Amino acid sequence: MEFPNFPRSTSLVLSKSPSVEYPSSVNPTQGEPMLLSCHPHPLAQVTSPEPFICMGCKEYGAGTRFTCQQCNNQLHEFCALAPTTLESHPLHRIHPLGFCSKPVKGGILGTKCDICSKPTAGYTFRCSACSFQIHPCCAMLSTEMSFVVHPHPLTLMPAMTLSSGDPGFICGECKRKRSGRVFHCTAPSCDYHLHAVCAKNMVNGLRASGIMSLEKPSMLGTAAKIASQVVIEFIGGLIEGLGQGVGDVLVQTIARGRCTNRRRLE
């Protein structure tokens, strides 16, 4: 799959490593193939600034990843090394979270992550007691984190549902509102907010690789306009064609009627 040229930034975003680390007995060596339970072929840990789609969680990533030389599949490091269970995770301390390789069937709309509110299409960590679930990337987040985009530590706000339907706060990173959990600054006189989904890009290697975003709303808008114009032109042409066809049918019917009448008179 080819990716378009996305805007890049040279600044690293994380001022320190995420506070949540997966327990793992695997100590991979860069470039050396190794067998992991998540894939039938040997996987090698490599680093590249190019974006990819993880075969595990089906989300974007960049930077360090595990790649298969036989089938060209790639996985996030945290997806390839995901443990079977997360105990006392800071985002859900009340119950253990079990690793699931396939998403839960949730009807036509599917299911969403309880942190970033994006759809779950692959690997997840899920609570069997209360159906809480998160992406592996979201499992790398914690309740308090520091990023170089802001001078103060940010705290994850509780999940909120606004009766007005307003998605909440304007994010200091993407400059817009959207659904999902939000980090906020608790420093006096500071009103900075950061979407959890934007914080994910600071964990999955996208921002560290200089990629600002893989979401292209303007492209989607343009595509929608083009598609609507094509549909309008198609319908217009169809109506015009039908008009001509109806006229031809009327002429032919009148001609047949005249011929029939003449035969009857003869």
DRENLUM-93350 format. One record per residue (C-alpha): residue number from 0; residue in one letter; z, x, y. Coordinates in steps of 0.1 Angstrom, whole numbers, plus 5000, padded with zeros to 4 digits. Example, Ala and Ser with C-alpha at 12.3 -4.5 7.8 and 13.67 -1.06 7.14 Angstrom:
! DRENLUM-93350
<site><nr>0</nr><rest>A</rest><z>5078</z><x>5123</x><y>4955</y></site>
<site><nr>1</nr><rest>S</rest><z>5071</z><x>5137</x><y>4989</y></site>
//
This chain:
! DRENLUM-93350
<site><nr>0</nr><rest>M</rest><z>5000</z><x>5000</x><y>5000</y></site>
<site><nr>1</nr><rest>E</rest><z>4990</z><x>5014</x><y>5034</y></site>
<site><nr>2</nr><rest>F</rest><z>5012</z><x>5010</x><y>5064</y></site>
<site><nr>3</nr><rest>P</rest><z>5000</z><x>5008</x><y>5100</y></site>
<site><nr>4</nr><rest>N</rest><z>5011</z><x>5033</x><y>5126</y></site>
<site><nr>5</nr><rest>F</rest><z>5044</z><x>5021</x><y>5139</y></site>
<site><nr>6</nr><rest>P</rest><z>5063</z><x>5032</x><y>5170</y></site>
<site><nr>7</nr><rest>R</rest><z>5085</z><x>5062</x><y>5163</y></site>
<site><nr>8</nr><rest>S</rest><z>5116</z><x>5076</x><y>5179</y></site>
<site><nr>9</nr><rest>T</rest><z>5129</z><x>5112</x><y>5176</y></site>
<site><nr>10</nr><rest>S</rest><z>5166</z><x>5104</x><y>5179</y></site>
<site><nr>11</nr><rest>L</rest><z>5189</z><x>5100</x><y>5149</y></site>
<site><nr>12</nr><rest>V</rest><z>5210</z><x>5069</x><y>5149</y></site>
<site><nr>13</nr><rest>L</rest><z>5240</z><x>5074</x><y>5127</y></site>
<site><nr>14</nr><rest>S</rest><z>5266</z><x>5096</x><y>5142</y></site>
<site><nr>15</nr><rest>K</rest><z>5283</z><x>5098</x><y>5108</y></site>
<site><nr>16</nr><rest>S</rest><z>5275</z><x>5088</x><y>5072</y></site>
<site><nr>17</nr><rest>P</rest><z>5282</z><x>5052</x><y>5063</y></site>
<site><nr>18</nr><rest>S</rest><z>5318</z><x>5047</x><y>5053</y></site>
<site><nr>19</nr><rest>V</rest><z>5308</z><x>5030</x><y>5021</y></site>
<site><nr>20</nr><rest>E</rest><z>5297</z><x>5053</x><y>4993</y></site>
<site><nr>21</nr><rest>Y</rest><z>5286</z><x>5043</x><y>4958</y></site>
<site><nr>22</nr><rest>P</rest><z>5307</z><x>5057</x><y>4929</y></site>
<site><nr>23</nr><rest>S</rest><z>5283</z><x>5077</x><y>4908</y></site>
<site><nr>24</nr><rest>S</rest><z>5284</z><x>5104</x><y>4882</y></site>
<site><nr>25</nr><rest>V</rest><z>5248</z><x>5114</x><y>4889</y></site>
<site><nr>26</nr><rest>N</rest><z>5243</z><x>5144</x><y>4911</y></site>
<site><nr>27</nr><rest>P</rest><z>5205</z><x>5146</x><y>4916</y></site>
<site><nr>28</nr><rest>T</rest><z>5186</z><x>5178</x><y>4926</y></site>
<site><nr>29</nr><rest>Q</rest><z>5158</z><x>5174</x><y>4951</y></site>
<site><nr>30</nr><rest>G</rest><z>5124</z><x>5173</x><y>4934</y></site>
<site><nr>31</nr><rest>E</rest><z>5138</z><x>5175</x><y>4898</y></site>
<site><nr>32</nr><rest>P</rest><z>5128</z><x>5146</x><y>4876</y></site>
<site><nr>33</nr><rest>M</rest><z>5157</z><x>5127</x><y>4859</y></site>
<site><nr>34</nr><rest>L</rest><z>5161</z><x>5095</x><y>4838</y></site>
<site><nr>35</nr><rest>L</rest><z>5180</z><x>5067</x><y>4854</y></site>
<site><nr>36</nr><rest>S</rest><z>5188</z><x>5033</x><y>4839</y></site>
<site><nr>37</nr><rest>C</rest><z>5168</z><x>5015</x><y>4866</y></site>
<site><nr>38</nr><rest>H</rest><z>5134</z><x>5027</x><y>4855</y></site>
<site><nr>39</nr><rest>P</rest><z>5117</z><x>5037</x><y>4822</y></site>
<site><nr>40</nr><rest>H</rest><z>5101</z><x>5069</x><y>4836</y></site>
<site><nr>41</nr><rest>P</rest><z>5116</z><x>5100</x><y>4851</y></site>
<site><nr>42</nr><rest>L</rest><z>5124</z><x>5097</x><y>4888</y></site>
<site><nr>43</nr><rest>A</rest><z>5125</z><x>5126</x><y>4912</y></site>
<site><nr>44</nr><rest>Q</rest><z>5144</z><x>5126</x><y>4945</y></site>
<site><nr>45</nr><rest>V</rest><z>5121</z><x>5134</x><y>4974</y></site>
<site><nr>46</nr><rest>T</rest><z>5123</z><x>5131</x><y>5012</y></site>
<site><nr>47</nr><rest>S</rest><z>5094</z><x>5119</x><y>5033</y></site>
<site><nr>48</nr><rest>P</rest><z>5093</z><x>5102</x><y>5068</y></site>
<site><nr>49</nr><rest>E</rest><z>5067</z><x>5078</x><y>5055</y></site>
<site><nr>50</nr><rest>P</rest><z>5079</z><x>5042</x><y>5050</y></site>
<site><nr>51</nr><rest>F</rest><z>5079</z><x>5026</x><y>5015</y></site>
<site><nr>52</nr><rest>I</rest><z>5089</z><x>4993</x><y>4998</y></site>
<site><nr>53</nr><rest>C</rest><z>5116</z><x>4997</x><y>4973</y></site>
<site><nr>54</nr><rest>M</rest><z>5107</z><x>4984</x><y>4938</y></site>
<site><nr>55</nr><rest>G</rest><z>5144</z><x>4975</x><y>4934</y></site>
<site><nr>56</nr><rest>C</rest><z>5155</z><x>4954</x><y>4964</y></site>
<site><nr>57</nr><rest>K</rest><z>5119</z><x>4948</x><y>4977</y></site>
<site><nr>58</nr><rest>E</rest><z>5129</z><x>4960</x><y>5012</y></site>
<site><nr>59</nr><rest>Y</rest><z>5116</z><x>4988</x><y>5034</y></site>
<site><nr>60</nr><rest>G</rest><z>5129</z><x>5023</x><y>5035</y></site>
<site><nr>61</nr><rest>A</rest><z>5120</z><x>5058</x><y>5046</y></site>
<site><nr>62</nr><rest>G</rest><z>5134</z><x>5093</x><y>5042</y></site>
<site><nr>63</nr><rest>T</rest><z>5151</z><x>5102</x><y>5010</y></site>
<site><nr>64</nr><rest>R</rest><z>5141</z><x>5081</x><y>4980</y></site>
<site><nr>65</nr><rest>F</rest><z>5135</z><x>5083</x><y>4942</y></site>
<site><nr>66</nr><rest>T</rest><z>5099</z><x>5082</x><y>4932</y></site>
<site><nr>67</nr><rest>C</rest><z>5080</z><x>5079</x><y>4899</y></site>
<site><nr>68</nr><rest>Q</rest><z>5051</z><x>5102</x><y>4894</y></site>
<site><nr>69</nr><rest>Q</rest><z>5036</z><x>5081</x><y>4866</y></site>
<site><nr>70</nr><rest>C</rest><z>5035</z><x>5046</x><y>4883</y></site>
<site><nr>71</nr><rest>N</rest><z>5041</z><x>5056</x><y>4919</y></site>
<site><nr>72</nr><rest>N</rest><z>5072</z><x>5032</x><y>4922</y></site>
<site><nr>73</nr><rest>Q</rest><z>5098</z><x>5042</x><y>4947</y></site>
<site><nr>74</nr><rest>L</rest><z>5135</z><x>5032</x><y>4951</y></site>
<site><nr>75</nr><rest>H</rest><z>5161</z><x>5037</x><y>4978</y></site>
<site><nr>76</nr><rest>E</rest><z>5186</z><x>5062</x><y>4969</y></site>
<site><nr>77</nr><rest>F</rest><z>5213</z><x>5036</x><y>4970</y></site>
<site><nr>78</nr><rest>C</rest><z>5193</z><x>5013</x><y>4947</y></site>
<site><nr>79</nr><rest>A</rest><z>5185</z><x>5040</x><y>4921</y></site>
<site><nr>80</nr><rest>L</rest><z>5222</z><x>5050</x><y>4919</y></site>
<site><nr>81</nr><rest>A</rest><z>5237</z><x>5015</x><y>4923</y></site>
<site><nr>82</nr><rest>P</rest><z>5269</z><x>5010</x><y>4902</y></site>
<site><nr>83</nr><rest>T</rest><z>5274</z><x>4980</x><y>4880</y></site>
<site><nr>84</nr><rest>T</rest><z>5304</z><x>4968</x><y>4900</y></site>
<site><nr>85</nr><rest>L</rest><z>5318</z><x>4972</x><y>4935</y></site>
<site><nr>86</nr><rest>E</rest><z>5355</z><x>4968</x><y>4936</y></site>
<site><nr>87</nr><rest>S</rest><z>5373</z><x>4959</x><y>4969</y></site>
<site><nr>88</nr><rest>H</rest><z>5342</z><x>4963</x><y>4990</y></site>
<site><nr>89</nr><rest>P</rest><z>5352</z><x>4961</x><y>5027</y></site>
<site><nr>90</nr><rest>L</rest><z>5327</z><x>4932</x><y>5032</y></site>
<site><nr>91</nr><rest>H</rest><z>5342</z><x>4912</x><y>5004</y></site>
<site><nr>92</nr><rest>R</rest><z>5376</z><x>4924</x><y>4993</y></site>
<site><nr>93</nr><rest>I</rest><z>5388</z><x>4893</x><y>4975</y></site>
<site><nr>94</nr><rest>H</rest><z>5364</z><x>4895</x><y>4945</y></site>
<site><nr>95</nr><rest>P</rest><z>5344</z><x>4922</x><y>4928</y></site>
<site><nr>96</nr><rest>L</rest><z>5307</z><x>4923</x><y>4933</y></site>
<site><nr>97</nr><rest>G</rest><z>5284</z><x>4927</x><y>4903</y></site>
<site><nr>98</nr><rest>F</rest><z>5250</z><x>4944</x><y>4904</y></site>
<site><nr>99</nr><rest>C</rest><z>5221</z><x>4920</x><y>4896</y></site>
<site><nr>100</nr><rest>S</rest><z>5186</z><x>4932</x><y>4891</y></site>
<site><nr>101</nr><rest>K</rest><z>5170</z><x>4898</x><y>4897</y></site>
<site><nr>102</nr><rest>P</rest><z>5175</z><x>4873</x><y>4926</y></site>
<site><nr>103</nr><rest>V</rest><z>5191</z><x>4839</x><y>4920</y></site>
<site><nr>104</nr><rest>K</rest><z>5167</z><x>4810</x><y>4920</y></site>
<site><nr>105</nr><rest>G</rest><z>5175</z><x>4790</x><y>4951</y></site>
<site><nr>106</nr><rest>G</rest><z>5148</z><x>4764</x><y>4953</y></site>
<site><nr>107</nr><rest>I</rest><z>5117</z><x>4766</x><y>4975</y></site>
<site><nr>108</nr><rest>L</rest><z>5134</z><x>4787</x><y>5003</y></site>
<site><nr>109</nr><rest>G</rest><z>5152</z><x>4810</x><y>4979</y></site>
<site><nr>110</nr><rest>T</rest><z>5185</z><x>4827</x><y>4986</y></site>
<site><nr>111</nr><rest>K</rest><z>5196</z><x>4849</x><y>5015</y></site>
<site><nr>112</nr><rest>C</rest><z>5219</z><x>4878</x><y>5020</y></site>
<site><nr>113</nr><rest>D</rest><z>5253</z><x>4868</x><y>5034</y></site>
<site><nr>114</nr><rest>I</rest><z>5253</z><x>4898</x><y>5058</y></site>
<site><nr>115</nr><rest>C</rest><z>5218</z><x>4902</x><y>5072</y></site>
<site><nr>116</nr><rest>S</rest><z>5205</z><x>4867</x><y>5064</y></site>
<site><nr>117</nr><rest>K</rest><z>5172</z><x>4880</x><y>5051</y></site>
<site><nr>118</nr><rest>P</rest><z>5159</z><x>4867</x><y>5017</y></site>
<site><nr>119</nr><rest>T</rest><z>5170</z><x>4884</x><y>4985</y></site>
<site><nr>120</nr><rest>A</rest><z>5139</z><x>4892</x><y>4964</y></site>
<site><nr>121</nr><rest>G</rest><z>5153</z><x>4919</x><y>4941</y></site>
<site><nr>122</nr><rest>Y</rest><z>5184</z><x>4939</x><y>4935</y></site>
<site><nr>123</nr><rest>T</rest><z>5216</z><x>4924</x><y>4949</y></site>
<site><nr>124</nr><rest>F</rest><z>5254</z><x>4927</x><y>4945</y></site>
<site><nr>125</nr><rest>R</rest><z>5268</z><x>4892</x><y>4938</y></site>
<site><nr>126</nr><rest>C</rest><z>5302</z><x>4876</x><y>4934</y></site>
<site><nr>127</nr><rest>S</rest><z>5304</z><x>4854</x><y>4904</y></site>
<site><nr>128</nr><rest>A</rest><z>5335</z><x>4836</x><y>4918</y></site>
<site><nr>129</nr><rest>C</rest><z>5321</z><x>4824</x><y>4952</y></site>
<site><nr>130</nr><rest>S</rest><z>5283</z><x>4832</x><y>4952</y></site>
<site><nr>131</nr><rest>F</rest><z>5287</z><x>4857</x><y>4980</y></site>
<site><nr>132</nr><rest>Q</rest><z>5257</z><x>4882</x><y>4977</y></site>
<site><nr>133</nr><rest>I</rest><z>5244</z><x>4912</x><y>4996</y></site>
<site><nr>134</nr><rest>H</rest><z>5215</z><x>4936</x><y>4995</y></site>
<site><nr>135</nr><rest>P</rest><z>5223</z><x>4971</x><y>4982</y></site>
<site><nr>136</nr><rest>C</rest><z>5214</z><x>4983</x><y>5017</y></site>
<site><nr>137</nr><rest>C</rest><z>5239</z><x>4959</x><y>5033</y></site>
<site><nr>138</nr><rest>A</rest><z>5265</z><x>4971</x><y>5008</y></site>
<site><nr>139</nr><rest>M</rest><z>5262</z><x>5005</x><y>5025</y></site>
<site><nr>140</nr><rest>L</rest><z>5276</z><x>4988</x><y>5057</y></site>
<site><nr>141</nr><rest>S</rest><z>5313</z><x>4985</x><y>5065</y></site>
<site><nr>142</nr><rest>T</rest><z>5335</z><x>4964</x><y>5088</y></site>
<site><nr>143</nr><rest>E</rest><z>5336</z><x>4992</x><y>5113</y></site>
<site><nr>144</nr><rest>M</rest><z>5309</z><x>5018</x><y>5120</y></site>
<site><nr>145</nr><rest>S</rest><z>5298</z><x>5043</x><y>5146</y></site>
<site><nr>146</nr><rest>F</rest><z>5262</z><x>5048</x><y>5158</y></site>
<site><nr>147</nr><rest>V</rest><z>5248</z><x>5071</x><y>5185</y></site>
<site><nr>148</nr><rest>V</rest><z>5231</z><x>5041</x><y>5201</y></site>
<site><nr>149</nr><rest>H</rest><z>5265</z><x>5032</x><y>5214</y></site>
<site><nr>150</nr><rest>P</rest><z>5295</z><x>5053</x><y>5225</y></site>
<site><nr>151</nr><rest>H</rest><z>5322</z><x>5031</x><y>5209</y></site>
<site><nr>152</nr><rest>P</rest><z>5329</z><x>5021</x><y>5173</y></site>
<site><nr>153</nr><rest>L</rest><z>5314</z><x>4987</x><y>5164</y></site>
<site><nr>154</nr><rest>T</rest><z>5333</z><x>4960</x><y>5144</y></site>
<site><nr>155</nr><rest>L</rest><z>5316</z><x>4934</x><y>5122</y></site>
<site><nr>156</nr><rest>M</rest><z>5323</z><x>4899</x><y>5135</y></site>
<site><nr>157</nr><rest>P</rest><z>5332</z><x>4870</x><y>5111</y></site>
<site><nr>158</nr><rest>A</rest><z>5303</z><x>4848</x><y>5100</y></site>
<site><nr>159</nr><rest>M</rest><z>5298</z><x>4820</x><y>5125</y></site>
<site><nr>160</nr><rest>T</rest><z>5279</z><x>4788</x><y>5125</y></site>
<site><nr>161</nr><rest>L</rest><z>5271</z><x>4774</x><y>5160</y></site>
<site><nr>162</nr><rest>S</rest><z>5267</z><x>4736</x><y>5163</y></site>
<site><nr>163</nr><rest>S</rest><z>5240</z><x>4742</x><y>5190</y></site>
<site><nr>164</nr><rest>G</rest><z>5218</z><x>4760</x><y>5165</y></site>
<site><nr>165</nr><rest>D</rest><z>5218</z><x>4791</x><y>5188</y></site>
<site><nr>166</nr><rest>P</rest><z>5216</z><x>4822</x><y>5166</y></site>
<site><nr>167</nr><rest>G</rest><z>5242</z><x>4839</x><y>5187</y></site>
<site><nr>168</nr><rest>F</rest><z>5243</z><x>4871</x><y>5206</y></site>
<site><nr>169</nr><rest>I</rest><z>5215</z><x>4893</x><y>5221</y></site>
<site><nr>170</nr><rest>C</rest><z>5213</z><x>4925</x><y>5202</y></site>
<site><nr>171</nr><rest>G</rest><z>5215</z><x>4958</x><y>5221</y></site>
<site><nr>172</nr><rest>E</rest><z>5189</z><x>4973</x><y>5197</y></site>
<site><nr>173</nr><rest>C</rest><z>5162</z><x>4947</x><y>5193</y></site>
<site><nr>174</nr><rest>K</rest><z>5170</z><x>4928</x><y>5226</y></site>
<site><nr>175</nr><rest>R</rest><z>5168</z><x>4894</x><y>5210</y></site>
<site><nr>176</nr><rest>K</rest><z>5187</z><x>4868</x><y>5190</y></site>
<site><nr>177</nr><rest>R</rest><z>5185</z><x>4862</x><y>5153</y></site>
<site><nr>178</nr><rest>S</rest><z>5206</z><x>4849</x><y>5124</y></site>
<site><nr>179</nr><rest>G</rest><z>5229</z><x>4870</x><y>5103</y></site>
<site><nr>180</nr><rest>R</rest><z>5262</z><x>4889</x><y>5109</y></site>
<site><nr>181</nr><rest>V</rest><z>5267</z><x>4908</x><y>5141</y></site>
<site><nr>182</nr><rest>F</rest><z>5286</z><x>4940</x><y>5150</y></site>
<site><nr>183</nr><rest>H</rest><z>5303</z><x>4940</x><y>5184</y></site>
<site><nr>184</nr><rest>C</rest><z>5322</z><x>4964</x><y>5206</y></site>
<site><nr>185</nr><rest>T</rest><z>5359</z><x>4958</x><y>5211</y></site>
<site><nr>186</nr><rest>A</rest><z>5362</z><x>4982</x><y>5240</y></site>
<site><nr>187</nr><rest>P</rest><z>5374</z><x>4966</x><y>5273</y></site>
<site><nr>188</nr><rest>S</rest><z>5346</z><x>4954</x><y>5295</y></site>
<site><nr>189</nr><rest>C</rest><z>5320</z><x>4962</x><y>5269</y></site>
<site><nr>190</nr><rest>D</rest><z>5298</z><x>4934</x><y>5256</y></site>
<site><nr>191</nr><rest>Y</rest><z>5275</z><x>4953</x><y>5233</y></site>
<site><nr>192</nr><rest>H</rest><z>5263</z><x>4936</x><y>5201</y></site>
<site><nr>193</nr><rest>L</rest><z>5242</z><x>4949</x><y>5172</y></site>
<site><nr>194</nr><rest>H</rest><z>5227</z><x>4927</x><y>5145</y></site>
<site><nr>195</nr><rest>A</rest><z>5236</z><x>4937</x><y>5109</y></site>
<site><nr>196</nr><rest>V</rest><z>5199</z><x>4936</x><y>5101</y></site>
<site><nr>197</nr><rest>C</rest><z>5192</z><x>4962</x><y>5129</y></site>
<site><nr>198</nr><rest>A</rest><z>5222</z><x>4983</x><y>5116</y></site>
<site><nr>199</nr><rest>K</rest><z>5204</z><x>4983</x><y>5082</y></site>
<site><nr>200</nr><rest>N</rest><z>5175</z><x>5003</x><y>5096</y></site>
<site><nr>201</nr><rest>M</rest><z>5201</z><x>5030</x><y>5105</y></site>
<site><nr>202</nr><rest>V</rest><z>5211</z><x>5032</x><y>5068</y></site>
<site><nr>203</nr><rest>N</rest><z>5178</z><x>5028</x><y>5050</y></site>
<site><nr>204</nr><rest>G</rest><z>5162</z><x>5058</x><y>5066</y></site>
<site><nr>205</nr><rest>L</rest><z>5138</z><x>5040</x><y>5089</y></site>
<site><nr>206</nr><rest>R</rest><z>5154</z><x>5049</x><y>5122</y></site>
<site><nr>207</nr><rest>A</rest><z>5163</z><x>5084</x><y>5110</y></site>
<site><nr>208</nr><rest>S</rest><z>5126</z><x>5089</x><y>5102</y></site>
<site><nr>209</nr><rest>G</rest><z>5117</z><x>5078</x><y>5137</y></site>
<site><nr>210</nr><rest>I</rest><z>5104</z><x>5043</x><y>5127</y></site>
<site><nr>211</nr><rest>M</rest><z>5116</z><x>5018</x><y>5153</y></site>
<site><nr>212</nr><rest>S</rest><z>5107</z><x>4987</x><y>5133</y></site>
<site><nr>213</nr><rest>L</rest><z>5085</z><x>4974</x><y>5105</y></site>
<site><nr>214</nr><rest>E</rest><z>5085</z><x>4938</x><y>5119</y></site>
<site><nr>215</nr><rest>K</rest><z>5055</z><x>4930</x><y>5139</y></site>
<site><nr>216</nr><rest>P</rest><z>5060</z><x>4896</x><y>5156</y></site>
<site><nr>217</nr><rest>S</rest><z>5031</z><x>4901</x><y>5180</y></site>
<site><nr>218</nr><rest>M</rest><z>5007</z><x>4907</x><y>5151</y></site>
<site><nr>219</nr><rest>L</rest><z>5019</z><x>4876</x><y>5134</y></site>
<site><nr>220</nr><rest>G</rest><z>5015</z><x>4856</x><y>5166</y></site>
<site><nr>221</nr><rest>T</rest><z>4979</z><x>4870</x><y>5170</y></site>
<site><nr>222</nr><rest>A</rest><z>4971</z><x>4862</x><y>5134</y></site>
<site><nr>223</nr><rest>A</rest><z>4984</z><x>4826</x><y>5138</y></site>
<site><nr>224</nr><rest>K</rest><z>4962</z><x>4821</x><y>5169</y></site>
<site><nr>225</nr><rest>I</rest><z>4932</z><x>4835</x><y>5152</y></site>
<site><nr>226</nr><rest>A</rest><z>4938</z><x>4813</x><y>5121</y></site>
<site><nr>227</nr><rest>S</rest><z>4943</z><x>4782</x><y>5142</y></site>
<site><nr>228</nr><rest>Q</rest><z>4911</z><x>4789</x><y>5161</y></site>
<site><nr>229</nr><rest>V</rest><z>4891</z><x>4794</x><y>5129</y></site>
<site><nr>230</nr><rest>V</rest><z>4905</z><x>4761</x><y>5116</y></site>
<site><nr>231</nr><rest>I</rest><z>4896</z><x>4743</x><y>5148</y></site>
<site><nr>232</nr><rest>E</rest><z>4860</z><x>4757</x><y>5147</y></site>
<site><nr>233</nr><rest>F</rest><z>4857</z><x>4749</x><y>5110</y></site>
<site><nr>234</nr><rest>I</rest><z>4868</z><x>4713</x><y>5116</y></site>
<site><nr>235</nr><rest>G</rest><z>4845</z><x>4710</x><y>5146</y></site>
<site><nr>236</nr><rest>G</rest><z>4815</z><x>4722</x><y>5126</y></site>
<site><nr>237</nr><rest>L</rest><z>4824</z><x>4699</x><y>5097</y></site>
<site><nr>238</nr><rest>I</rest><z>4826</z><x>4669</x><y>5120</y></site>
<site><nr>239</nr><rest>E</rest><z>4793</z><x>4679</x><y>5136</y></site>
<site><nr>240</nr><rest>G</rest><z>4777</z><x>4684</x><y>5102</y></site>
<site><nr>241</nr><rest>L</rest><z>4791</z><x>4650</x><y>5091</y></site>
<site><nr>242</nr><rest>G</rest><z>4776</z><x>4634</x><y>5122</y></site>
<site><nr>243</nr><rest>Q</rest><z>4742</z><x>4648</x><y>5114</y></site>
<site><nr>244</nr><rest>G</rest><z>4746</z><x>4638</x><y>5078</y></site>
<site><nr>245</nr><rest>V</rest><z>4756</z><x>4602</x><y>5087</y></site>
<site><nr>246</nr><rest>G</rest><z>4725</z><x>4600</x><y>5110</y></site>
<site><nr>247</nr><rest>D</rest><z>4702</z><x>4612</x><y>5082</y></site>
<site><nr>248</nr><rest>V</rest><z>4717</z><x>4587</x><y>5057</y></site>
<site><nr>249</nr><rest>L</rest><z>4712</z><x>4559</x><y>5082</y></site>
<site><nr>250</nr><rest>V</rest><z>4676</z><x>4568</x><y>5088</y></site>
<site><nr>251</nr><rest>Q</rest><z>4670</z><x>4571</x><y>5050</y></site>
<site><nr>252</nr><rest>T</rest><z>4687</z><x>4538</x><y>5044</y></site>
<site><nr>253</nr><rest>I</rest><z>4666</z><x>4520</x><y>5070</y></site>
<site><nr>254</nr><rest>A</rest><z>4634</z><x>4535</x><y>5056</y></site>
<site><nr>255</nr><rest>R</rest><z>4644</z><x>4524</x><y>5021</y></site>
<site><nr>256</nr><rest>G</rest><z>4651</z><x>4489</x><y>5033</y></site>
<site><nr>257</nr><rest>R</rest><z>4617</z><x>4486</x><y>5050</y></site>
<site><nr>258</nr><rest>C</rest><z>4600</z><x>4498</x><y>5018</y></site>
<site><nr>259</nr><rest>T</rest><z>4619</z><x>4473</x><y>4997</y></site>
<site><nr>260</nr><rest>N</rest><z>4611</z><x>4444</x><y>5021</y></site>
<site><nr>261</nr><rest>R</rest><z>4574</z><x>4453</x><y>5020</y></site>
<site><nr>262</nr><rest>R</rest><z>4574</z><x>4453</x><y>4982</y></site>
<site><nr>263</nr><rest>R</rest><z>4590</z><x>4419</x><y>4982</y></site>
<site><nr>264</nr><rest>L</rest><z>4564</z><x>4405</x><y>5006</y></site>
<site><nr>265</nr><rest>E</rest><z>4536</z><x>4419</x><y>4985</y></site>
//
